[in-house]
Amino acid sequence: MYGLISKIDALPGQRDALGAILMEGTQAMPGCLSYVIATDPADANALWVTEVWDTQASHKASLSLPAVQAAIAKGRAMIAGFSSRVETVPIGGHGV
């Protein structure tokens, strides 16, 4: 398995709109076992995205899906930056 945990910093006031875009553009991604978007209670502009994939190749392939490309294009202007990104190797757990 392949995991990815990312912190996305939205522009002020854009976090909720960006979260909605990420949720709508990531519904059907082959190989995706879990895709969770969460707000950060300590940072009004931050989103955490936690992903679990069957393989790293599936994650890479998802970036070329039309729905994902549309979400990236729509949300790009709302992103101030990425302050954290960690690759993981999930070993299991509830929901995986």
C-alpha angles and dihedrals in degrees: 000000000000126000134190130187116189135177113211118196110212124202111264111288094009102090098098094044091049091049091053091051091050091050095050095046097050106054101110114033116150111234095018110131097175136005116178126178116195136177119232111237090204096050121047092200101045133101125186117208117196116189134183119190134180089235140359087243091060090053092049091047091051090065090069096050112117093235092050092046090051092050091049092050093046096045101038094090090055095056120095093182149295113273100178137023126170128177115212140182106227114213097189142283141151111331096017 
